[in-house]
Structures are given as C-alpha cells and as structure tokens.
Amino acid sequence: MVLSAARPPSRRCVIGYATVAGALAGALVLHAAAMLLLGRPPGPRGGLEAAVLRRHVANPSRVLVAAIAVMATLPALELEPLAESRARHAAVLVMIAAIGWLVVGILCAASEILTDRIGAGADAG
C-alpha cells in the first residue's frame, strides 16, 4: 500500500509502520547491550583489545542490525509489489555495505592490536 495525499493511511498501514519501528528500536537496544558486554571483559591487558574492537565495529554493526530488522519486518508494511521489491533491494544494498564496513573495521582493529603488541614487545626486549 502506497501512501497518497488523497486519503489518510489505514489502520493496518500504521500498525505496519509501528511494527517496523518497534523491531528497529528493539534491535538497536539489543545491539547496545551487546556493545556493553564487549566493553571490558576481564583480562591481563584490562580489556584493551575489546575496547579497540568495540570502537572499530560499533557503527557498522549498528547499521547491519538495523538493516536486518527493517528487512525482517518489511512484509508488515503491506507495500505494493514494486515498492516492496525496491525497499528490499535497498535494504540488501545497505546490508552489503555494512558487512564490507564491518570487515574493514575488524581488519583495522586487528592491525591496531598487533601494532600495539609489537610496540609493547619491542619496548620490553
């Protein structure tokens, strides 16, 4: 169902948008909880690696979780087939970009952690 200026949105359409918004909010809350758990695990280095990883993957994983939530609840909107196809395609493109960004973030975090360890090892020896 495509919204037009001629008629107000139906109750089913509003419920569909509320479902998408609720799923998006729930996914972002779960993401925030996961990032808190990743925050400072016990370890000999005081969670330095976890903090670096969290800093590099927080934003791309947030975008990925949001895109997954929107894509999962897209049928609740009851859009016309062409509009739903385009929305699904846009969500897939966002997911692909977020996965690429996430991989780059993981590689940057690994590089930073290894550089820090090599630097600390050279200072000790």
N, C-alpha and C positions, 0 to 999 in steps of 0.2 A: 504494500500500500504506500503510495507516494503522497506526501502531504501537499495540499494546494491551498491557495488563499481563498478559494471559493467556499470551502467547508472546514469546520473545525476538525481536529483529529479525533478519531473514535476512541472509545474507552480501551479497546483491545490494543490499539496502537500506543497509547500512553502506558499501558501495562508492559508492552514490549520494550519501550524505551526505559522504563523503570527497572525491568529485569536486566537489561544490558548495563545500566548504571550501577545496580547493586552488585552484579558479577564483577564489574571493573573495580568497584570500591573494595569488595572482598578480596580480590586477587592482589590489590596493592597493599592491603593490610597484612595478608599472608607474606608478601614479599618483604615488607618492613620487619616482620617478626623473624624471618629467615636471615635478614641482614643483621639484626641484633644478635642472633645466635652465632653468626660468623664473627661478631665483633671482637671478642677477646677470649679465645679458648686458652686453657692452661697450657703452658709450655715453657721450655727453658729460655726462649727468647722473648717471653712476655706477649706473645701473640702478634709479633711484628709482621710475620708472613700473612696472617689472617687479615690484618689491617690493610696491608698493601693490596691483597687480593680483593678485599671488600671495596676499596677505593676505586679499583680498576673495573670491577664488574657490576657495581651497584646500578648505574644508569642503564647500560644495555640490557641487563636482566629485567629491570623495571619495565622497559619498553616491550620486551619479549613477553612478559607475563600479561601486560595489558592487551597486547595484540591477540594472545591466545584466548583471554577472557572474552574479548569482543567477538572473535571468530566463533567461539563456542556458543554464544548466545545470539548470534545473528539471525537464526531462524525465528526467534521470538518476535522480531520486528515485523514479520509477515510482509516483506517488501515484494514488489513485482519481480519477476524472474531476472530481468535485465539489471535492475538496481541491486538485487541481492548478489548477482554474479560479479558486478563491479565492486561492490563492497567487500566481498570475499577475496577478490583479486587484490584489492588494496591492502587488506589485512595480511595476505600471504607475502606481498612485497615488503611490508613493514617487518614481518617475522624474518624474512631472509636478511634484510638489512641489520636487524637486531642481532641475529646469530653471527653475522660477519663482524659486527662491532664487538660482540662478546668474545669471539675468538681473538681478535686483536687485543682486547683488554687483558685476556688471560696470558697472552704472549708477552705483553708489556709488563705485567705483574711478575711473571717468571723471570724475565730479564732483570727487573729491578731487584728481585730477591737474590738471584745469583750474583749480580754485581755487588750487592751488599755483602754477601757471604765471602766472595773472593777478596773484596777490600778488607773485610774483617780478618780473613785468614792471612793476608799479606802483612797486616799490622801486627798480628800475634807472632808470626815467624820471623 
